[in-house]
């Protein structure tokens, strides 16, 4: 709707200017006849000028109001795709590139769609409107002769687009690469300092920035070349042709001197599309390249998505299927389908409702893969994964993830306050519930120590908290979510022995009454489990309860991890 209104206002602005030009020509004829233009003539000119100015202002204002909405829509598409791709698939794309697409790319594409397309379409049709006015108010023959130049305008725009499409695409690619490298450098700043590699990284960034600068300069050089061609060839040729045409028709007696002047003045309106070509490189080419980049990103197929026709299971169905147990039936999985040695080769695993199973095994055996399969981040190559008796491929992803709470090896805390990080698990929770969850996660002393309590900023990635405190914040989030199934992937792997005791106490609270799958090699964690199983060579073997049959010390298990 906005685009249509913008085009209508653009044409109204042109008609207002055409009315002014016709009035100027009429005034010249009156003066040559020895008569002064009357108030009616001056009034018409004033009305035309006001209409032109108001319409142009309205078109610009409408284009501006649509920009924010277009940015929001495009950014929503990008973020929806990020979540659809999931953690497993997203890791194939560098984070800096995605950020660049979601910020600079979206801004350029939105500016192109909201502020450029409608005015450009309107300007391409403006010559037809102007020539119609010339044919009716001045001279049909002159209008017909000027119409010969109309096809040259879109052909010119299309030729410039084709000529510089590669340059604009390379600019966007180099810009995204630079953003990715810069984000890598910032996130790995401590590592660069420890390795004394800051200078080398700085040189790499400088080369990437120089590559972006070269592409920008090529775009600017192309823009200046186009402006030179437009001003020196098309504009000059159009005005000169209009002057010669006006003189010829005036000598033939077909038009008056005033109409001849109006014809020359109105020929300038035919240059409206050419005036837009200068913007084409700043907004048009950049927007087209950014739009192509966004479409390519959003066209990626997620590794896991809802199958057609999946339905949210009813509560009665869930109860009749055996509560919230987890079962893997003859599960095979390979990250590379052509790999003759799959990660999982016929895994059978059954965790009853409310049971706590700890899974051990050497590094790379596929333990985290099993967590990904249960959380529906991955799909088995063959076999079935069931939650509460429901095949995960037959239920929505949203249902699966609503039933599961996860604590990973490294807890991610967002920049913000402790309260904001906890509310991610339950946006409706009040402060009393948040404090209760922290107390159950054995963070009461930490909460009292923080200067602003729940309102204390945790810092970027939670760096103001210790590793053990961050893990217990993750436990508190799981308690707030109150999911019946827990997946714990090495929850004590990166904490010291003192913190481990607090984390284990929080784990005992979090797992009570919940179906739990824990990936761990720490003896203290294994002791708290109901059942222990080992994954080796793609197969799972149930060993026994707790530490029974483990035959390994904590140190040897830690080495195996």
C-alpha positions as CSV (number, residue, x, y, z in Angstrom):
1,X,0.0,0.0,0.0
2,X,2.8,2.4,0.9
3,X,4.6,1.8,-2.4
4,X,1.5,2.5,-4.4
5,X,0.9,5.7,-2.5
6,X,4.5,6.8,-2.9
7,X,4.3,6.3,-6.7
8,X,1.0,8.2,-6.8
9,X,2.5,11.1,-4.8
10,X,5.6,11.1,-7.1
11,X,3.4,11.4,-10.1
12,X,1.4,14.1,-8.4
13,X,4.7,16.0,-7.8
14,X,5.6,15.7,-11.5
15,X,2.1,16.9,-12.6
16,X,2.5,19.9,-10.2
17,X,5.8,20.8,-11.8
18,X,4.3,20.3,-15.3
19,X,1.5,22.7,-14.4
20,X,4.1,25.3,-13.3
21,X,6.0,25.0,-16.6
22,X,2.8,25.3,-18.6
23,X,1.8,28.4,-16.6
24,X,5.3,30.0,-17.2
25,X,4.8,29.4,-20.9
26,X,1.3,30.9,-20.7
27,X,2.7,33.9,-18.9
28,X,5.3,34.4,-21.6
29,X,2.6,34.4,-24.3
30,X,0.6,36.9,-22.4
31,X,3.6,39.2,-22.0
32,X,4.4,39.0,-25.7
33,X,0.8,40.0,-26.4
34,X,1.2,43.0,-24.2
35,X,-0.9,41.7,-21.4
36,X,0.2,41.0,-17.8
37,X,-0.6,37.6,-16.3
38,X,-3.6,37.8,-14.1
39,X,-4.1,36.6,-10.6
40,X,-5.7,33.4,-11.9
41,X,-2.6,32.5,-13.9
42,X,-0.3,33.2,-10.9
43,X,-2.7,31.3,-8.6
44,X,-2.5,28.2,-10.9
45,X,1.3,28.4,-10.8
46,X,1.2,28.7,-7.0
47,X,-1.1,25.7,-6.7
48,X,1.1,23.7,-9.0
49,X,4.2,24.6,-7.0
50,X,2.6,23.8,-3.6
51,X,1.2,20.5,-5.0
52,X,4.6,19.5,-6.3
53,X,6.4,20.3,-3.0
54,X,3.7,18.7,-0.8
55,X,3.6,15.5,-2.9
56,X,7.4,15.2,-3.0
57,X,7.5,15.7,0.8
58,X,4.8,13.2,1.4
59,X,6.5,10.6,-0.8
60,X,9.8,11.0,1.0
61,X,8.0,10.9,4.4
62,X,6.1,7.7,3.5
63,X,9.3,6.0,2.3
64,X,11.0,6.8,5.6
65,X,8.1,5.4,7.7
66,X,8.2,2.1,5.8
67,X,11.9,1.7,6.4
68,X,11.7,0.6,10.1
69,X,9.0,-1.9,9.3
70,X,11.0,-3.3,6.4
71,X,14.1,-3.7,8.5
72,X,12.1,-5.4,11.2
73,X,10.6,-7.8,8.7
74,X,13.9,-8.7,7.1
75,X,15.7,-9.0,10.4
76,X,12.9,-11.3,11.6
77,X,13.4,-13.5,8.6
78,X,17.2,-13.8,9.2
79,X,16.7,-14.5,13.0
80,X,14.0,-17.1,12.3
81,X,16.4,-18.8,9.9
82,X,19.1,-18.7,12.6
83,X,16.8,-20.5,15.0
84,X,15.6,-22.9,12.3
85,X,19.1,-23.9,11.4
86,X,19.8,-24.7,15.1
87,X,23.1,-25.0,16.9
88,X,24.4,-27.9,14.9
89,X,23.8,-26.3,11.5
90,X,24.6,-22.8,12.4
91,X,28.2,-23.6,13.3
92,X,28.9,-24.1,9.6
93,X,28.5,-20.3,9.1
94,X,30.9,-17.9,10.8
95,X,29.1,-15.8,13.4
96,X,30.5,-12.5,12.1
97,X,29.0,-13.2,8.7
98,X,25.6,-13.8,10.1
99,X,25.8,-10.7,12.2
100,X,26.8,-8.6,9.2
101,X,23.9,-10.0,7.2
102,X,21.4,-9.3,10.1
103,X,22.7,-5.8,10.6
104,X,24.4,-4.0,7.7
105,X,22.9,-6.4,5.1
106,X,19.3,-5.9,6.4
107,X,19.7,-2.1,6.6
108,X,20.9,-1.9,2.9
109,X,18.2,-4.3,1.7
110,X,15.5,-2.5,3.7
111,X,16.6,0.9,2.4
112,X,16.5,-0.4,-1.2
113,X,13.0,-1.9,-0.8
114,X,11.5,0.9,1.3
115,X,13.0,4.1,-0.2
116,X,14.2,3.2,-3.7
117,X,12.0,0.7,-5.5
118,X,8.7,2.7,-5.5
119,X,10.4,6.1,-6.4
120,X,12.4,4.3,-9.1
121,X,9.3,2.7,-10.6
122,X,7.5,6.0,-10.5
123,X,10.4,7.8,-12.2
124,X,10.6,5.2,-14.9
125,X,6.9,5.8,-15.7
126,X,7.3,9.6,-15.3
127,X,8.3,10.2,-19.0
128,X,5.1,8.6,-20.2
129,X,3.1,10.9,-17.9
130,X,5.0,14.0,-19.0
131,X,4.6,13.1,-22.7
132,X,0.9,12.7,-22.2
133,X,0.7,16.2,-20.8
134,X,2.9,17.5,-23.7
135,X,0.6,15.8,-26.3
136,X,-2.6,17.2,-24.7
137,X,-1.4,20.7,-23.7
138,X,1.3,21.6,-26.3
139,X,1.9,19.4,-29.4
140,X,1.2,15.8,-30.1
141,X,4.0,15.5,-32.8
142,X,6.6,16.9,-30.4
143,X,5.5,14.4,-27.7
144,X,5.8,11.6,-30.3
145,X,9.3,12.6,-31.3
146,X,10.4,12.9,-27.6
147,X,8.9,9.4,-26.9
148,X,11.7,7.9,-29.0
149,X,14.1,8.5,-26.1
150,X,11.9,6.7,-23.5
151,X,13.2,3.1,-24.1
152,X,16.8,4.3,-23.7
153,X,16.2,5.0,-20.0
154,X,15.3,1.5,-18.6
155,X,17.9,0.0,-21.0
156,X,20.5,2.4,-19.5
157,X,19.6,1.4,-15.9
158,X,19.6,-2.3,-16.8
159,X,23.0,-2.0,-18.5
160,X,24.5,-0.3,-15.5
161,X,23.1,-2.9,-13.1
162,X,24.6,-5.7,-15.2
163,X,27.9,-4.0,-15.5
164,X,28.4,-3.4,-11.7
165,X,26.5,-6.4,-10.2
166,X,29.8,-8.4,-9.7
167,X,31.5,-5.4,-8.0
168,X,28.6,-4.9,-5.6
169,X,28.5,-8.7,-4.8
170,X,32.2,-8.8,-4.2
171,X,31.9,-5.8,-1.9
172,X,29.2,-7.5,0.2
173,X,31.3,-10.7,0.4
174,X,34.5,-8.9,1.5
175,X,32.5,-6.8,4.0
176,X,31.0,-10.0,5.6
177,X,34.4,-11.6,5.7
178,X,35.9,-8.6,7.4
179,X,33.1,-8.6,10.0
180,X,33.7,-12.3,10.7
181,X,37.4,-11.8,11.2
182,X,36.9,-8.8,13.4
183,X,34.4,-10.7,15.7
184,X,36.9,-13.6,15.8
185,X,39.6,-11.3,16.9
186,X,37.5,-9.6,19.6
187,X,36.2,-12.9,21.0
188,X,39.7,-14.5,20.9
189,X,41.5,-11.4,22.3
190,X,42.8,-13.1,25.4
191,X,44.2,-16.0,23.3
192,X,45.9,-13.6,20.9
193,X,47.5,-11.8,23.8
194,X,48.7,-15.1,25.3
195,X,50.2,-16.2,22.0
196,X,51.6,-12.7,21.3
197,X,49.8,-12.9,18.0
198,X,48.1,-9.6,18.1
199,X,50.3,-8.0,15.5
200,X,49.8,-10.8,13.0
201,X,46.0,-10.7,13.5
202,X,46.2,-6.9,13.0
203,X,47.9,-7.4,9.7
204,X,45.3,-9.8,8.6
205,X,42.5,-7.4,9.5
206,X,44.3,-4.6,7.7
207,X,44.5,-6.7,4.5
208,X,40.8,-7.5,4.8
209,X,39.9,-3.9,5.4
210,X,42.0,-2.9,2.3
211,X,40.1,-5.4,0.3
212,X,36.8,-3.8,1.3
213,X,38.2,-0.4,0.6
214,X,39.2,-1.4,-2.9
215,X,35.7,-2.7,-3.7
216,X,34.1,0.4,-2.3
217,X,36.3,2.6,-4.4
218,X,35.4,0.6,-7.5
219,X,31.7,1.2,-6.7
220,X,32.4,4.9,-6.3
221,X,34.4,5.1,-9.5
222,X,31.6,3.4,-11.3
223,X,29.1,5.8,-9.8
224,X,31.2,8.8,-11.0
225,X,31.5,7.3,-14.5
226,X,27.8,6.8,-14.7
227,X,27.1,10.4,-13.5
228,X,29.5,11.7,-16.1
229,X,27.8,9.7,-18.9
230,X,24.4,10.8,-17.7
231,X,25.2,14.5,-17.4
232,X,27.4,14.8,-20.5
233,X,25.4,12.6,-22.9
234,X,21.9,11.9,-21.9
235,X,21.0,15.2,-20.1
236,X,22.8,17.4,-22.6
237,X,21.4,15.5,-25.5
238,X,17.8,15.6,-24.1
239,X,17.8,19.3,-23.4
240,X,19.5,20.2,-26.7
241,X,17.1,18.0,-28.6
242,X,14.1,19.6,-26.9
243,X,15.4,23.1,-27.7
244,X,15.9,22.2,-31.4
245,X,12.5,20.5,-31.5
246,X,10.8,23.5,-29.8
247,X,12.4,26.0,-32.3
248,X,11.4,23.8,-35.2
249,X,7.8,23.5,-34.1
250,X,7.6,27.2,-33.3
251,X,8.9,28.2,-36.8
252,X,6.3,25.8,-38.3
253,X,3.7,27.7,-36.4
254,X,2.6,24.6,-34.5
255,X,3.4,26.1,-31.0
256,X,3.6,29.5,-29.5
257,X,6.8,30.9,-28.0
258,X,5.4,30.2,-24.6
259,X,4.6,26.7,-25.5
260,X,8.0,26.2,-26.9
261,X,9.5,27.4,-23.6
262,X,7.2,25.1,-21.7
263,X,8.3,22.2,-24.0
264,X,11.9,22.8,-23.1
265,X,11.2,23.1,-19.4
266,X,9.1,19.9,-19.4
267,X,11.9,18.0,-21.2
268,X,13.9,18.3,-17.9
269,X,11.2,16.2,-16.2
270,X,12.0,13.4,-18.7
271,X,15.4,13.2,-17.0
272,X,13.8,12.1,-13.7
273,X,14.8,8.4,-14.1
274,X,18.4,9.5,-15.0
275,X,18.6,11.6,-11.9
276,X,17.9,8.4,-9.9
277,X,20.8,6.5,-11.4
278,X,23.2,8.4,-9.1
279,X,21.3,6.9,-6.1
280,X,21.3,3.5,-7.8
281,X,24.9,2.8,-6.7
282,X,24.5,3.9,-3.1
283,X,21.2,2.3,-2.5
284,X,20.2,0.2,-5.4
285,X,23.3,-1.9,-6.1
286,X,24.1,-2.3,-2.4
287,X,20.5,-3.2,-1.6
288,X,20.2,-5.7,-4.5
289,X,23.4,-7.5,-3.4
290,X,22.3,-7.5,0.3
291,X,18.9,-8.8,-0.7
292,X,20.5,-11.6,-2.6
293,X,22.7,-12.4,0.4
294,X,19.7,-12.6,2.7
295,X,17.8,-14.8,0.3
296,X,20.7,-17.2,0.0
297,X,21.1,-17.4,3.8
298,X,17.3,-18.0,4.3
299,X,17.3,-20.6,1.6
300,X,19.5,-23.0,3.5
301,X,17.6,-26.1,4.5
302,X,17.7,-26.8,8.3
303,X,19.1,-30.2,9.3
304,X,16.1,-30.7,11.5
305,X,12.6,-29.4,10.9
306,X,9.0,-30.4,11.6
307,X,7.6,-33.0,9.2
308,X,4.3,-32.1,7.5
309,X,1.3,-32.9,9.6
310,X,3.0,-33.2,13.0
311,X,0.7,-32.5,15.9
312,X,1.1,-31.5,19.5
313,X,0.5,-34.7,21.6
314,X,-2.4,-34.6,24.0
315,X,-1.7,-35.0,27.7
316,X,-3.8,-38.1,27.9
317,X,-1.8,-39.6,25.0
318,X,1.5,-38.7,26.7
319,X,0.3,-40.3,30.0
320,X,-0.7,-43.5,28.3
321,X,2.6,-43.8,26.5
322,X,4.6,-44.2,29.7
323,X,5.2,-40.7,31.2
324,X,8.5,-38.9,30.3
325,X,10.9,-41.8,29.7
326,X,13.5,-41.6,27.0
327,X,14.2,-44.5,24.6
328,X,16.6,-45.0,21.7
329,X,15.7,-47.9,19.5
330,X,18.4,-49.3,17.1
331,X,19.7,-45.8,16.4
332,X,22.3,-45.3,13.7
333,X,23.9,-41.9,13.0
334,X,26.6,-40.5,10.9
335,X,27.5,-36.9,10.2
336,X,28.7,-38.0,6.8
337,X,26.3,-40.5,5.1
338,X,29.2,-41.7,2.9
339,X,31.3,-42.6,6.0
340,X,31.4,-46.4,6.4
341,X,32.0,-46.0,10.1
342,X,29.0,-44.2,11.7
343,X,29.2,-42.5,15.0
344,X,26.4,-44.6,16.4
345,X,25.8,-48.1,15.2
346,X,22.6,-49.6,16.5
347,X,22.3,-47.9,19.9
348,X,19.6,-49.1,22.3
349,X,19.0,-47.1,25.4
350,X,16.1,-46.9,27.8
351,X,15.8,-44.4,30.6
352,X,12.6,-44.9,32.6
353,X,10.5,-42.0,33.9
354,X,12.2,-40.3,36.8
355,X,15.4,-42.4,36.3
356,X,18.9,-40.9,36.3
357,X,21.3,-42.5,33.8
358,X,24.9,-41.4,33.4
359,X,26.6,-42.2,30.1
360,X,30.4,-42.5,29.9
361,X,32.8,-43.3,27.1
362,X,36.0,-42.1,25.4
363,X,36.1,-38.7,23.8
364,X,34.6,-38.7,20.3
365,X,32.5,-41.8,21.0
366,X,29.3,-39.9,20.3
367,X,28.0,-39.1,23.8
368,X,27.1,-35.5,22.9
369,X,25.6,-36.8,19.6
370,X,23.1,-38.8,21.7
371,X,22.3,-35.6,23.6
372,X,21.7,-33.8,20.3
373,X,19.4,-36.6,19.1
374,X,17.3,-36.6,22.3
375,X,17.0,-32.8,22.1
376,X,16.0,-33.1,18.4
377,X,19.0,-31.0,17.2
378,X,19.9,-34.0,15.1
379,X,17.9,-36.8,13.4
380,X,19.0,-40.4,13.4
381,X,20.1,-41.9,10.1
382,X,17.9,-44.9,11.0
383,X,16.1,-46.1,14.1
384,X,13.9,-44.1,16.5
385,X,14.3,-41.7,19.4
386,X,11.2,-41.5,21.7
387,X,10.2,-39.2,24.4
388,X,7.3,-40.2,26.5
389,X,6.5,-42.9,23.9
390,X,6.4,-40.4,21.1
391,X,8.7,-40.7,18.1
392,X,10.5,-37.3,18.0
393,X,10.1,-37.2,14.2
394,X,6.3,-37.3,14.6
395,X,5.9,-34.4,17.1
396,X,6.7,-30.7,16.8
397,X,10.2,-29.5,17.7
398,X,8.6,-27.0,20.0
399,X,6.9,-29.8,22.0
400,X,10.1,-31.7,22.3
401,X,12.1,-28.8,23.6
402,X,9.3,-27.7,26.0
403,X,9.8,-31.1,27.8
404,X,13.6,-30.9,28.1
405,X,16.0,-28.8,30.2
406,X,19.6,-28.7,29.2
407,X,22.8,-27.9,31.1
408,X,25.8,-27.9,28.7
409,X,29.6,-28.1,29.4
410,X,29.9,-24.3,29.1
411,X,27.0,-22.2,30.3
412,X,26.3,-19.2,28.1
413,X,25.1,-16.1,30.0
414,X,23.9,-13.2,28.0
415,X,25.1,-9.6,28.6
416,X,22.6,-8.2,31.1
417,X,21.5,-8.7,34.7
418,X,21.2,-11.9,36.6
419,X,17.4,-11.4,36.6
420,X,17.3,-11.1,32.8
421,X,19.3,-14.3,32.4
422,X,17.0,-16.2,34.7
423,X,13.8,-14.9,33.0
424,X,14.8,-16.6,29.8
425,X,13.6,-19.8,31.4
426,X,10.3,-18.3,32.6
427,X,9.5,-14.8,31.5
428,X,6.5,-14.6,33.9
429,X,8.5,-15.5,37.0
430,X,8.5,-12.9,39.8
431,X,11.5,-12.1,41.9
432,X,10.4,-14.4,44.7
433,X,10.5,-17.4,42.3
434,X,13.9,-16.3,40.9
435,X,15.3,-16.2,44.5
436,X,13.8,-19.6,45.3
437,X,15.4,-21.1,42.2
438,X,18.8,-19.6,43.1
439,X,18.5,-20.9,46.6
440,X,17.7,-24.4,45.3
441,X,20.8,-24.1,43.0
442,X,22.9,-23.3,46.0
443,X,23.5,-19.7,44.9
444,X,22.2,-17.9,48.0
445,X,25.6,-16.7,49.2
446,X,26.5,-15.6,45.7
447,X,23.2,-13.6,45.5
448,X,24.0,-11.9,48.8
449,X,27.5,-11.1,47.7
450,X,26.4,-9.4,44.4
451,X,26.1,-5.6,44.9
452,X,22.7,-5.2,43.3
453,X,21.3,-8.6,43.8
454,X,19.2,-9.8,40.9
455,X,19.9,-6.5,39.1
456,X,23.6,-7.1,39.1
457,X,25.1,-7.2,35.5
458,X,26.8,-10.5,34.9
459,X,29.1,-9.1,32.2
460,X,29.6,-10.3,28.6
461,X,29.3,-14.1,28.5
462,X,28.9,-14.1,32.3
463,X,32.5,-13.3,32.9
464,X,31.8,-11.6,36.3
465,X,30.8,-15.0,37.7
466,X,33.1,-18.0,38.3
467,X,32.7,-21.1,36.2
468,X,30.9,-22.9,39.1
469,X,28.5,-20.0,39.7
470,X,27.7,-19.9,36.0
471,X,26.9,-23.6,36.0
472,X,24.6,-23.1,39.0
473,X,22.8,-20.3,37.2
474,X,22.2,-22.8,34.4
475,X,20.8,-25.1,37.1
476,X,18.5,-22.3,38.4
477,X,17.2,-21.8,34.8
478,X,16.5,-25.5,34.5
479,X,14.6,-25.4,37.8
480,X,12.6,-22.4,36.6
481,X,11.7,-24.1,33.3
482,X,10.5,-27.1,35.4
483,X,10.9,-29.5,32.4
484,X,10.4,-33.2,33.2
485,X,13.5,-34.4,31.3
486,X,17.0,-33.1,31.9
487,X,20.1,-33.5,29.6
488,X,23.4,-32.7,31.4
489,X,26.4,-32.7,29.2
490,X,29.6,-32.7,31.4
491,X,28.1,-30.3,33.9
492,X,31.2,-30.3,36.2
493,X,33.9,-30.6,33.5
494,X,35.2,-27.0,33.9
495,X,34.9,-26.4,37.6
496,X,37.4,-26.9,40.4
497,X,36.8,-29.5,43.2
498,X,35.4,-26.8,45.6
499,X,32.9,-25.6,43.1
500,X,32.1,-29.2,42.1
501,X,30.6,-29.9,45.5
502,X,28.2,-26.9,45.1
503,X,27.3,-27.9,41.5
504,X,26.7,-31.5,42.5
505,X,24.4,-30.4,45.3
506,X,22.5,-28.2,42.8
507,X,22.4,-31.2,40.4
508,X,20.9,-33.4,43.1
509,X,18.1,-30.8,43.6
510,X,17.5,-30.4,39.8
511,X,17.4,-34.1,39.0
512,X,15.1,-35.1,41.8
513,X,11.9,-36.6,40.2
514,X,13.1,-35.9,36.6
515,X,14.2,-38.3,33.8
516,X,17.9,-37.4,33.5
517,X,20.6,-38.3,31.0
518,X,24.0,-37.1,32.2
519,X,27.2,-37.2,30.2
520,X,30.1,-37.3,32.6
521,X,33.4,-39.0,33.6
522,X,33.6,-37.4,37.1
523,X,33.3,-40.1,39.8
524,X,31.2,-37.9,42.1
525,X,28.6,-37.4,39.3
526,X,28.5,-41.1,38.5
527,X,27.8,-42.0,42.1
528,X,24.6,-39.9,42.1
529,X,23.1,-41.8,39.1
530,X,20.7,-44.7,39.2
531,X,22.2,-46.4,36.2
532,X,25.5,-46.2,34.5
533,X,26.1,-47.0,30.8
534,X,29.1,-46.8,28.6
535,X,29.3,-45.8,24.9
536,X,32.1,-47.4,22.9
537,X,32.5,-48.1,19.2
538,X,29.0,-46.9,18.4
539,X,27.3,-49.2,20.9
540,X,25.9,-48.6,24.4
541,X,26.4,-51.2,27.2
542,X,24.6,-50.8,30.5
543,X,27.1,-51.5,33.3
544,X,25.0,-51.2,36.4
545,X,23.9,-48.8,39.1
546,X,26.0,-45.9,40.2
547,X,29.6,-46.8,40.3
548,X,29.0,-50.6,40.2
549,X,31.1,-52.3,37.6
550,X,32.9,-49.1,36.6
551,X,36.4,-50.4,37.4
552,X,37.9,-47.0,36.9
553,X,39.2,-44.2,39.1
554,X,38.2,-40.6,38.7
555,X,41.7,-39.8,37.4
556,X,41.6,-42.5,34.6
557,X,38.1,-41.4,33.6
558,X,39.2,-37.8,33.4
559,X,42.1,-38.8,31.2
560,X,39.8,-40.6,28.9
561,X,37.6,-37.5,28.5
